[in-house]
Amino acid sequence: MRDLEEMAAKLLETASKLPQGPERHQLLKEIATFRARIAIIIAKQEQLQSAK
């Protein structure tokens, strides 16, 4: 999971260097969605571990 978080951070950094416009905006939205999914997975894993 940490690798995915690092990848998302690198993607965000790269996308923020793109020129302003709809393509950059769309990429930033997709990266935000990706990061949100990672957060959900991590939360579910933590719930499962605490339930044990």
PDB file of N, CA, C and O in Angstrom:
ATOM      1  N   MET A   1       0.817  -1.194   0.000  1.00  0.00           N
ATOM      2  CA  MET A   1       0.000   0.000   0.000  1.00  0.00           C
ATOM      3  C   MET A   1       0.859   1.256   0.000  1.00  0.00           C
ATOM      4  O   MET A   1       0.524   2.249  -0.644  1.00  0.00           O
ATOM      5  N   ARG A   2       1.961   1.204   0.721  1.00  0.00           N
ATOM      6  CA  ARG A   2       2.847   2.376   0.759  1.00  0.00           C
ATOM      7  C   ARG A   2       3.374   2.688  -0.634  1.00  0.00           C
ATOM      8  O   ARG A   2       3.536   3.852  -1.001  1.00  0.00           O
ATOM      9  N   ASP A   3       3.643   1.631  -1.411  1.00  0.00           N
ATOM     10  CA  ASP A   3       4.115   1.833  -2.780  1.00  0.00           C
ATOM     11  C   ASP A   3       3.062   2.562  -3.606  1.00  0.00           C
ATOM     12  O   ASP A   3       3.384   3.443  -4.403  1.00  0.00           O
ATOM     13  N   LEU A   4       1.807   2.187  -3.409  1.00  0.00           N
ATOM     14  CA  LEU A   4       0.732   2.855  -4.144  1.00  0.00           C
ATOM     15  C   LEU A   4       0.602   4.320  -3.731  1.00  0.00           C
ATOM     16  O   LEU A   4       0.350   5.184  -4.571  1.00  0.00           O
ATOM     17  N   GLU A   5       0.771   4.596  -2.447  1.00  0.00           N
ATOM     18  CA  GLU A   5       0.712   5.975  -1.979  1.00  0.00           C
ATOM     19  C   GLU A   5       1.850   6.799  -2.575  1.00  0.00           C
ATOM     20  O   GLU A   5       1.657   7.948  -2.974  1.00  0.00           O
ATOM     21  N   GLU A   6       3.039   6.195  -2.629  1.00  0.00           N
ATOM     22  CA  GLU A   6       4.182   6.890  -3.214  1.00  0.00           C
ATOM     23  C   GLU A   6       3.960   7.132  -4.710  1.00  0.00           C
ATOM     24  O   GLU A   6       4.301   8.194  -5.231  1.00  0.00           O
ATOM     25  N   MET A   7       3.391   6.150  -5.389  1.00  0.00           N
ATOM     26  CA  MET A   7       3.110   6.293  -6.809  1.00  0.00           C
ATOM     27  C   MET A   7       2.106   7.427  -7.036  1.00  0.00           C
ATOM     28  O   MET A   7       2.269   8.234  -7.952  1.00  0.00           O
ATOM     29  N   ALA A   8       1.098   7.480  -6.220  1.00  0.00           N
ATOM     30  CA  ALA A   8       0.091   8.541  -6.357  1.00  0.00           C
ATOM     31  C   ALA A   8       0.715   9.911  -6.122  1.00  0.00           C
ATOM     32  O   ALA A   8       0.381  10.871  -6.816  1.00  0.00           O
ATOM     33  N   ALA A   9       1.607  10.010  -5.161  1.00  0.00           N
ATOM     34  CA  ALA A   9       2.282  11.280  -4.901  1.00  0.00           C
ATOM     35  C   ALA A   9       3.138  11.699  -6.097  1.00  0.00           C
ATOM     36  O   ALA A   9       3.167  12.876  -6.456  1.00  0.00           O
ATOM     37  N   LYS A  10       3.828  10.749  -6.710  1.00  0.00           N
ATOM     38  CA  LYS A  10       4.641  11.054  -7.890  1.00  0.00           C
ATOM     39  C   LYS A  10       3.764  11.454  -9.071  1.00  0.00           C
ATOM     40  O   LYS A  10       4.107  12.362  -9.828  1.00  0.00           O
ATOM     41  N   LEU A  11       2.633  10.772  -9.225  1.00  0.00           N
ATOM     42  CA  LEU A  11       1.698  11.135 -10.291  1.00  0.00           C
ATOM     43  C   LEU A  11       1.171  12.553 -10.096  1.00  0.00           C
ATOM     44  O   LEU A  11       1.061  13.319 -11.053  1.00  0.00           O
ATOM     45  N   LEU A  12       0.851  12.890  -8.867  1.00  0.00           N
ATOM     46  CA  LEU A  12       0.350  14.224  -8.570  1.00  0.00           C
ATOM     47  C   LEU A  12       1.412  15.278  -8.875  1.00  0.00           C
ATOM     48  O   LEU A  12       1.117  16.324  -9.453  1.00  0.00           O
ATOM     49  N   GLU A  13       2.632  14.990  -8.485  1.00  0.00           N
ATOM     50  CA  GLU A  13       3.732  15.915  -8.753  1.00  0.00           C
ATOM     51  C   GLU A  13       3.917  16.123 -10.261  1.00  0.00           C
ATOM     52  O   GLU A  13       4.084  17.250 -10.726  1.00  0.00           O
ATOM     53  N   THR A  14       3.884  15.027 -11.011  1.00  0.00           N
ATOM     54  CA  THR A  14       4.055  15.104 -12.460  1.00  0.00           C
ATOM     55  C   THR A  14       2.894  15.848 -13.114  1.00  0.00           C
ATOM     56  O   THR A  14       3.106  16.697 -13.979  1.00  0.00           O
ATOM     57  N   ALA A  15       1.681  15.532 -12.705  1.00  0.00           N
ATOM     58  CA  ALA A  15       0.501  16.171 -13.294  1.00  0.00           C
ATOM     59  C   ALA A  15       0.477  17.666 -12.993  1.00  0.00           C
ATOM     60  O   ALA A  15       0.016  18.456 -13.817  1.00  0.00           O
ATOM     61  N   SER A  16       0.965  18.055 -11.830  1.00  0.00           N
ATOM     62  CA  SER A  16       0.941  19.478 -11.483  1.00  0.00           C
ATOM     63  C   SER A  16       1.919  20.288 -12.330  1.00  0.00           C
ATOM     64  O   SER A  16       1.822  21.514 -12.378  1.00  0.00           O
ATOM     65  N   LYS A  17       2.848  19.630 -12.990  1.00  0.00           N
ATOM     66  CA  LYS A  17       3.801  20.315 -13.866  1.00  0.00           C
ATOM     67  C   LYS A  17       3.243  20.525 -15.275  1.00  0.00           C
ATOM     68  O   LYS A  17       3.832  21.251 -16.075  1.00  0.00           O
ATOM     69  N   LEU A  18       2.119  19.896 -15.573  1.00  0.00           N
ATOM     70  CA  LEU A  18       1.501  20.064 -16.888  1.00  0.00           C
ATOM     71  C   LEU A  18       0.910  21.470 -17.005  1.00  0.00           C
ATOM     72  O   LEU A  18       0.566  22.093 -16.001  1.00  0.00           O
ATOM     73  N   PRO A  19       0.797  21.957 -18.230  1.00  0.00           N
ATOM     74  CA  PRO A  19       0.174  23.275 -18.403  1.00  0.00           C
ATOM     75  C   PRO A  19      -1.302  23.236 -18.008  1.00  0.00           C
ATOM     76  O   PRO A  19      -1.962  22.201 -18.103  1.00  0.00           O
ATOM     77  N   GLN A  20      -1.796  24.381 -17.565  1.00  0.00           N
ATOM     78  CA  GLN A  20      -3.207  24.495 -17.198  1.00  0.00           C
ATOM     79  C   GLN A  20      -4.090  24.073 -18.363  1.00  0.00           C
ATOM     80  O   GLN A  20      -3.758  24.318 -19.523  1.00  0.00           O
ATOM     81  N   GLY A  21      -5.186  23.455 -18.059  1.00  0.00           N
ATOM     82  CA  GLY A  21      -6.124  23.081 -19.103  1.00  0.00           C
ATOM     83  C   GLY A  21      -6.934  21.860 -18.716  1.00  0.00           C
ATOM     84  O   GLY A  21      -6.745  21.307 -17.633  1.00  0.00           O
ATOM     85  N   PRO A  22      -7.829  21.437 -19.585  1.00  0.00           N
ATOM     86  CA  PRO A  22      -8.739  20.331 -19.266  1.00  0.00           C
ATOM     87  C   PRO A  22      -8.020  18.997 -19.056  1.00  0.00           C
ATOM     88  O   PRO A  22      -8.453  18.186 -18.236  1.00  0.00           O
ATOM     89  N   GLU A  23      -6.942  18.765 -19.776  1.00  0.00           N
ATOM     90  CA  GLU A  23      -6.223  17.499 -19.608  1.00  0.00           C
ATOM     91  C   GLU A  23      -5.611  17.408 -18.209  1.00  0.00           C
ATOM     92  O   GLU A  23      -5.725  16.382 -17.538  1.00  0.00           O
ATOM     93  N   ARG A  24      -4.969  18.479 -17.783  1.00  0.00           N
ATOM     94  CA  ARG A  24      -4.385  18.511 -16.436  1.00  0.00           C
ATOM     95  C   ARG A  24      -5.481  18.353 -15.379  1.00  0.00           C
ATOM     96  O   ARG A  24      -5.334  17.586 -14.427  1.00  0.00           O
ATOM     97  N   HIS A  25      -6.572  19.083 -15.560  1.00  0.00           N
ATOM     98  CA  HIS A  25      -7.677  19.016 -14.601  1.00  0.00           C
ATOM     99  C   HIS A  25      -8.212  17.587 -14.480  1.00  0.00           C
ATOM    100  O   HIS A  25      -8.456  17.102 -13.375  1.00  0.00           O
ATOM    101  N   GLN A  26      -8.392  16.922 -15.619  1.00  0.00           N
ATOM    102  CA  GLN A  26      -8.903  15.549 -15.609  1.00  0.00           C
ATOM    103  C   GLN A  26      -7.921  14.606 -14.922  1.00  0.00           C
ATOM    104  O   GLN A  26      -8.328  13.751 -14.136  1.00  0.00           O
ATOM    105  N   LEU A  27      -6.641  14.757 -15.212  1.00  0.00           N
ATOM    106  CA  LEU A  27      -5.629  13.900 -14.577  1.00  0.00           C
ATOM    107  C   LEU A  27      -5.610  14.104 -13.062  1.00  0.00           C
ATOM    108  O   LEU A  27      -5.502  13.136 -12.309  1.00  0.00           O
ATOM    109  N   LEU A  28      -5.713  15.344 -12.619  1.00  0.00           N
ATOM    110  CA  LEU A  28      -5.727  15.614 -11.181  1.00  0.00           C
ATOM    111  C   LEU A  28      -6.954  14.982 -10.514  1.00  0.00           C
ATOM    112  O   LEU A  28      -6.861  14.479  -9.394  1.00  0.00           O
ATOM    113  N   LYS A  29      -8.096  15.009 -11.199  1.00  0.00           N
ATOM    114  CA  LYS A  29      -9.299  14.365 -10.666  1.00  0.00           C
ATOM    115  C   LYS A  29      -9.099  12.857 -10.562  1.00  0.00           C
ATOM    116  O   LYS A  29      -9.478  12.245  -9.564  1.00  0.00           O
ATOM    117  N   GLU A  30      -8.506  12.261 -11.588  1.00  0.00           N
ATOM    118  CA  GLU A  30      -8.275  10.816 -11.570  1.00  0.00           C
ATOM    119  C   GLU A  30      -7.290  10.420 -10.477  1.00  0.00           C
ATOM    120  O   GLU A  30      -7.465   9.389  -9.828  1.00  0.00           O
ATOM    121  N   ILE A  31      -6.271  11.218 -10.272  1.00  0.00           N
ATOM    122  CA  ILE A  31      -5.306  10.938  -9.216  1.00  0.00           C
ATOM    123  C   ILE A  31      -5.983  11.046  -7.847  1.00  0.00           C
ATOM    124  O   ILE A  31      -5.724  10.235  -6.959  1.00  0.00           O
ATOM    125  N   ALA A  32      -6.836  12.033  -7.681  1.00  0.00           N
ATOM    126  CA  ALA A  32      -7.567  12.183  -6.415  1.00  0.00           C
ATOM    127  C   ALA A  32      -8.453  10.967  -6.155  1.00  0.00           C
ATOM    128  O   ALA A  32      -8.547  10.493  -5.023  1.00  0.00           O
ATOM    129  N   THR A  33      -9.092  10.470  -7.192  1.00  0.00           N
ATOM    130  CA  THR A  33      -9.923   9.270  -7.060  1.00  0.00           C
ATOM    131  C   THR A  33      -9.066   8.070  -6.684  1.00  0.00           C
ATOM    132  O   THR A  33      -9.450   7.273  -5.828  1.00  0.00           O
ATOM    133  N   PHE A  34      -7.913   7.939  -7.319  1.00  0.00           N
ATOM    134  CA  PHE A  34      -6.968   6.857  -7.028  1.00  0.00           C
ATOM    135  C   PHE A  34      -6.531   6.916  -5.563  1.00  0.00           C
ATOM    136  O   PHE A  34      -6.503   5.894  -4.878  1.00  0.00           O
ATOM    137  N   ARG A  35      -6.195   8.104  -5.091  1.00  0.00           N
ATOM    138  CA  ARG A  35      -5.761   8.262  -3.694  1.00  0.00           C
ATOM    139  C   ARG A  35      -6.899   7.943  -2.718  1.00  0.00           C
ATOM    140  O   ARG A  35      -6.663   7.372  -1.654  1.00  0.00           O
ATOM    141  N   ALA A  36      -8.106   8.306  -3.076  1.00  0.00           N
ATOM    142  CA  ALA A  36      -9.257   8.003  -2.221  1.00  0.00           C
ATOM    143  C   ALA A  36      -9.474   6.493  -2.129  1.00  0.00           C
ATOM    144  O   ALA A  36      -9.785   5.969  -1.060  1.00  0.00           O
ATOM    145  N   ARG A  37      -9.309   5.806  -3.245  1.00  0.00           N
ATOM    146  CA  ARG A  37      -9.449   4.341  -3.231  1.00  0.00           C
ATOM    147  C   ARG A  37      -8.375   3.697  -2.366  1.00  0.00           C
ATOM    148  O   ARG A  37      -8.651   2.746  -1.634  1.00  0.00           O
ATOM    149  N   ILE A  38      -7.167   4.206  -2.447  1.00  0.00           N
ATOM    150  CA  ILE A  38      -6.080   3.684  -1.613  1.00  0.00           C
ATOM    151  C   ILE A  38      -6.439   3.869  -0.141  1.00  0.00           C
ATOM    152  O   ILE A  38      -6.255   2.957   0.665  1.00  0.00           O
ATOM    153  N   ALA A  39      -6.946   5.032   0.203  1.00  0.00           N
ATOM    154  CA  ALA A  39      -7.318   5.316   1.594  1.00  0.00           C
ATOM    155  C   ALA A  39      -8.410   4.359   2.076  1.00  0.00           C
ATOM    156  O   ALA A  39      -8.371   3.906   3.220  1.00  0.00           O
ATOM    157  N   ILE A  40      -9.370   4.053   1.228  1.00  0.00           N
ATOM    158  CA  ILE A  40     -10.434   3.119   1.591  1.00  0.00           C
ATOM    159  C   ILE A  40      -9.869   1.727   1.829  1.00  0.00           C
ATOM    160  O   ILE A  40     -10.238   1.058   2.794  1.00  0.00           O
ATOM    161  N   ILE A  41      -8.983   1.297   0.957  1.00  0.00           N
ATOM    162  CA  ILE A  41      -8.366  -0.035   1.107  1.00  0.00           C
ATOM    163  C   ILE A  41      -7.577  -0.111   2.407  1.00  0.00           C
ATOM    164  O   ILE A  41      -7.665  -1.101   3.133  1.00  0.00           O
ATOM    165  N   ILE A  42      -6.810   0.925   2.701  1.00  0.00           N
ATOM    166  CA  ILE A  42      -6.025   0.944   3.932  1.00  0.00           C
ATOM    167  C   ILE A  42      -6.940   0.898   5.152  1.00  0.00           C
ATOM    168  O   ILE A  42      -6.666   0.176   6.111  1.00  0.00           O
ATOM    169  N   ALA A  43      -8.022   1.664   5.115  1.00  0.00           N
ATOM    170  CA  ALA A  43      -8.965   1.669   6.237  1.00  0.00           C
ATOM    171  C   ALA A  43      -9.596   0.296   6.435  1.00  0.00           C
ATOM    172  O   ALA A  43      -9.761  -0.158   7.567  1.00  0.00           O
ATOM    173  N   LYS A  44      -9.947  -0.362   5.340  1.00  0.00           N
ATOM    174  CA  LYS A  44     -10.532  -1.697   5.448  1.00  0.00           C
ATOM    175  C   LYS A  44      -9.525  -2.700   5.998  1.00  0.00           C
ATOM    176  O   LYS A  44      -9.881  -3.566   6.797  1.00  0.00           O
ATOM    177  N   GLN A  45      -8.280  -2.586   5.575  1.00  0.00           N
ATOM    178  CA  GLN A  45      -7.245  -3.483   6.097  1.00  0.00           C
ATOM    179  C   GLN A  45      -7.063  -3.280   7.594  1.00  0.00           C
ATOM    180  O   GLN A  45      -6.921  -4.244   8.347  1.00  0.00           O
ATOM    181  N   GLU A  46      -7.067  -2.012   8.023  1.00  0.00           N
ATOM    182  CA  GLU A  46      -6.918  -1.726   9.440  1.00  0.00           C
ATOM    183  C   GLU A  46      -8.094  -2.278  10.236  1.00  0.00           C
ATOM    184  O   GLU A  46      -7.909  -2.782  11.344  1.00  0.00           O
ATOM    185  N   GLN A  47      -9.299  -2.189   9.684  1.00  0.00           N
ATOM    186  CA  GLN A  47     -10.466  -2.736  10.358  1.00  0.00           C
ATOM    187  C   GLN A  47     -10.343  -4.250  10.516  1.00  0.00           C
ATOM    188  O   GLN A  47     -10.649  -4.803  11.573  1.00  0.00           O
ATOM    189  N   LEU A  48      -9.892  -4.907   9.457  1.00  0.00           N
ATOM    190  CA  LEU A  48      -9.739  -6.348   9.505  1.00  0.00           C
ATOM    191  C   LEU A  48      -8.680  -6.756  10.530  1.00  0.00           C
ATOM    192  O   LEU A  48      -8.859  -7.733  11.258  1.00  0.00           O
ATOM    193  N   GLN A  49      -7.588  -6.013  10.583  1.00  0.00           N
ATOM    194  CA  GLN A  49      -6.524  -6.341  11.526  1.00  0.00           C
ATOM    195  C   GLN A  49      -6.966  -6.107  12.972  1.00  0.00           C
ATOM    196  O   GLN A  49      -6.605  -6.875  13.864  1.00  0.00           O
ATOM    197  N   SER A  50      -7.735  -5.065  13.200  1.00  0.00           N
ATOM    198  CA  SER A  50      -8.179  -4.797  14.560  1.00  0.00           C
ATOM    199  C   SER A  50      -9.255  -5.770  15.011  1.00  0.00           C
ATOM    200  O   SER A  50      -9.454  -5.963  16.211  1.00  0.00           O
ATOM    201  N   ALA A  51      -9.951  -6.383  14.063  1.00  0.00           N
ATOM    202  CA  ALA A  51     -10.990  -7.340  14.392  1.00  0.00           C
ATOM    203  C   ALA A  51     -10.423  -8.694  14.795  1.00  0.00           C
ATOM    204  O   ALA A  51     -11.121  -9.516  15.387  1.00  0.00           O
ATOM    205  N   LYS A  52      -9.161  -8.918  14.474  1.00  0.00           N
ATOM    206  CA  LYS A  52      -8.547 -10.216  14.783  1.00  0.00           C
ATOM    207  C   LYS A  52      -8.197 -10.354  16.238  1.00  0.00           C
ATOM    208  O   LYS A  52      -7.673 -11.389  16.651  1.00  0.00           O
TER     209      LYS A  52
END
